[in-house]
Amino acid sequence: MTRVIVVGCGHWGPLHVRAFETLPGAEVAAAVDSDPARLSRLKALHPGLRTGTDFARMLKAVKADAAVIATPSATHYRLVRVALEHGLHVLCEKPLCLTSSEALELGALARRKKRVLMTGHVFLFNAGIVKLKELIDSGELGGIHYLSFTRTNLGPIRSDVNVAYDLAAHDVSIANWLLDAEPRRVSATGGVFLQDRIHDVLFATLTYPEDRLVHIQASWLNPKKVRQLTVVGAKKMVSWDDLELNSPLAVYDRGAQVTPEYSSYGEFLRVSMWDADVRLPKVRTQEPLKVQNEAFLEAVRTGKASRSGPGFSAEVVAVLEAINESLAKDGEPVELS
Ligand SMILES: NC(=O)c1ccc[n+]([C@@H]2O[C@H](COP(=O)([O-])OP(=O)(O)OC[C@H]3O[C@@H](n4cnc5c(N)ncnc54)[C@H](O)[C@@H]3O)[C@@H](O)[C@H]2O)c1
């Protein structure tokens, strides 16, 4: 039985409490939030749950094997450190922390303590994205030319991090996982409208090896909730819409190619296009958070590296850092080593 302490019971933490309570092999040992009002709300739903306002004190009071950190992103580094140093396995909400040096330090600490450290990059456990990865890896789409993400909504508006760390973190994790690579260069512009120096909207272009391009539009200041991705391959194209619950993926047998033609006047290039069937692959809908948390429990049981372990998480943080640097330089490209 893995006994879990959930730290941070605002919007997202209670979903972890619910997920772990329904998963076999797990038990919620306690929930912690520095705001007692949040705990009262949680207690109304889970009357028997032990709660407290201080994580360090709770660590002394209950026996636990693991911690979920679901507090604001700027607090992750400190709380993950406390949990690992106490000998707990950790599932931290995205992003793992704010800088690459912090991410590398946490990864090294987890290794030293022989503990699982996983980041809640929940879209890597989204059935539509998993199916999309299968389609890309099977070669059906051909070589990937580009990915284009749109992630917008009105709120939640953060004050500890900007829209890159909050929303684009999802898209960077999806892109790195789907392409099995990290970008070499990023360029990003954005807008600051509501709070001092915190970007509300972002337009980023990431260049991956083999000149594959990724574009991310992310905003928490937009009237419409959109969670979409278009993948353009040399043979086929795919659209993903997370809000289309029944068929989030559409595979388009559409494309264009340029072929050289020879005639008495010499060589010229001919562009041909095709536009055939559209297929809606069957995607078995499962709650991604539950699948992710099950993977975390499996990693705790087996010690086997998970999909979003410390190395992967640190790469995501490095890209977010580079996006931030480019934002500060008004779109100047930033190279990643
Ligand atoms: N994976 C996803 O799709 C997803 C969705 C939403 C949020 N998140 C992530 O979850 C985290 C929390 O987001 P949220 O929307 O729940 O935020 P929130 O502001 O609603 O909740 C955060 C809670 O943490 C508490 N808190 C702050 N510092 C604390 C501390 N030191 N100890 C204990 N409690 C503390 C606050 O009182 C608050 O109740 C963020 O990192 C966010 O990026 C992930």
The ligand as an SDF file (V2000), in Angstrom:
LIG
                    3D

 44 48  0  0  0  0  0  0  0  0999 V2000
   -1.8800   19.0000  -14.8280 N   0  0  0  0  0  0  0  0  0  0  0  0
   -2.8120   19.9130  -15.0350 C   0  0  0  0  0  0  0  0  0  0  0  0
   -3.5660   19.8720  -16.0130 O   0  0  0  0  0  0  0  0  0  0  0  0
   -2.9510   21.0270  -14.0440 C   0  0  0  0  0  0  0  0  0  0  0  0
   -4.1400   21.7490  -13.9660 C   0  0  0  0  0  0  0  0  0  0  0  0
   -4.2370   22.7660  -13.0090 C   0  0  0  0  0  0  0  0  0  0  0  0
   -3.1420   23.0370  -12.1960 C   0  0  0  0  0  0  0  0  0  0  0  0
   -2.0030   22.3050  -12.3210 N   0  0  0  0  0  0  0  0  0  0  0  0
   -0.8300   22.5930  -11.4590 C   0  0  0  0  0  0  0  0  0  0  0  0
   -1.1690   22.3300  -10.1060 O   0  0  0  0  0  0  0  0  0  0  0  0
   -0.5590   23.2680   -9.2470 C   0  0  0  0  0  0  0  0  0  0  0  0
   -1.6410   23.9400   -8.4110 C   0  0  0  0  0  0  0  0  0  0  0  0
   -2.5410   24.5900   -9.2560 O   0  0  0  0  0  0  0  0  0  0  0  0
   -3.9960   25.0060   -8.7350 P   0  0  0  0  0  0  0  0  0  0  0  0
   -4.7470   25.4520   -9.9310 O   0  0  0  0  0  0  0  0  0  0  0  0
   -4.5640   23.9380   -7.8920 O   0  0  0  0  0  0  0  0  0  0  0  0
   -3.6150   26.2810   -7.8380 O   0  0  0  0  0  0  0  0  0  0  0  0
   -4.4700   26.8970   -6.6350 P   0  0  0  0  0  0  0  0  0  0  0  0
   -3.8920   28.2450   -6.4180 O   0  0  0  0  0  0  0  0  0  0  0  0
   -5.9290   26.7180   -6.8930 O   0  0  0  0  0  0  0  0  0  0  0  0
   -4.0750   25.9590   -5.4000 O   0  0  0  0  0  0  0  0  0  0  0  0
   -2.8240   25.9530   -4.8100 C   0  0  0  0  0  0  0  0  0  0  0  0
   -3.0050   25.6640   -3.3200 C   0  0  0  0  0  0  0  0  0  0  0  0
   -1.7090   25.5220   -2.7230 O   0  0  0  0  0  0  0  0  0  0  0  0
   -1.7660   26.1060   -1.4310 C   0  0  0  0  0  0  0  0  0  0  0  0
   -0.3970   26.3990   -0.9990 N   0  0  0  0  0  0  0  0  0  0  0  0
    0.4200   27.3790   -1.4290 C   0  0  0  0  0  0  0  0  0  0  0  0
    1.6340   27.2820   -0.8350 N   0  0  0  0  0  0  0  0  0  0  0  0
    1.5520   26.2210    0.0040 C   0  0  0  0  0  0  0  0  0  0  0  0
    2.4850   25.6130    0.8890 C   0  0  0  0  0  0  0  0  0  0  0  0
    3.7250   26.0610    1.0220 N   0  0  0  0  0  0  0  0  0  0  0  0
    2.0740   24.5200    1.5920 N   0  0  0  0  0  0  0  0  0  0  0  0
    0.8170   24.0580    1.4680 C   0  0  0  0  0  0  0  0  0  0  0  0
   -0.1020   24.5810    0.6470 N   0  0  0  0  0  0  0  0  0  0  0  0
    0.2640   25.6520   -0.0920 C   0  0  0  0  0  0  0  0  0  0  0  0
   -2.6570   27.3120   -1.5940 C   0  0  0  0  0  0  0  0  0  0  0  0
   -3.2380   27.7280   -0.3670 O   0  0  0  0  0  0  0  0  0  0  0  0
   -3.7210   26.7920   -2.5690 C   0  0  0  0  0  0  0  0  0  0  0  0
   -4.8350   26.2760   -1.9090 O   0  0  0  0  0  0  0  0  0  0  0  0
    0.2260   24.2310  -10.1580 C   0  0  0  0  0  0  0  0  0  0  0  0
    1.5600   23.8190  -10.2200 O   0  0  0  0  0  0  0  0  0  0  0  0
   -0.4060   24.0510  -11.5270 C   0  0  0  0  0  0  0  0  0  0  0  0
    0.5340   24.2520  -12.5670 O   0  0  0  0  0  0  0  0  0  0  0  0
   -1.8940   21.3060  -13.1990 C   0  0  0  0  0  0  0  0  0  0  0  0
  1  2  1  0
  2  3  2  0
  2  4  1  0
  4  5  1  0
  4 44  2  0
  5  6  2  0
  6  7  1  0
  7  8  2  0
  8  9  1  0
  8 44  1  0
  9 10  1  0
  9 42  1  0
 10 11  1  0
 11 12  1  0
 11 40  1  0
 12 13  1  0
 13 14  1  0
 14 15  2  0
 14 16  1  0
 14 17  1  0
 17 18  1  0
 18 19  2  0
 18 20  1  0
 18 21  1  0
 21 22  1  0
 22 23  1  0
 23 24  1  0
 23 38  1  0
 24 25  1  0
 25 26  1  0
 25 36  1  0
 26 27  1  0
 26 35  1  0
 27 28  2  0
 28 29  1  0
 29 30  1  0
 29 35  2  0
 30 31  1  0
 30 32  2  0
 32 33  1  0
 33 34  2  0
 34 35  1  0
 36 37  1  0
 36 38  1  0
 38 39  1  0
 40 41  1  0
 40 42  1  0
 42 43  1  0
M  CHG  2   8   1  16  -1
M  END
$$$$
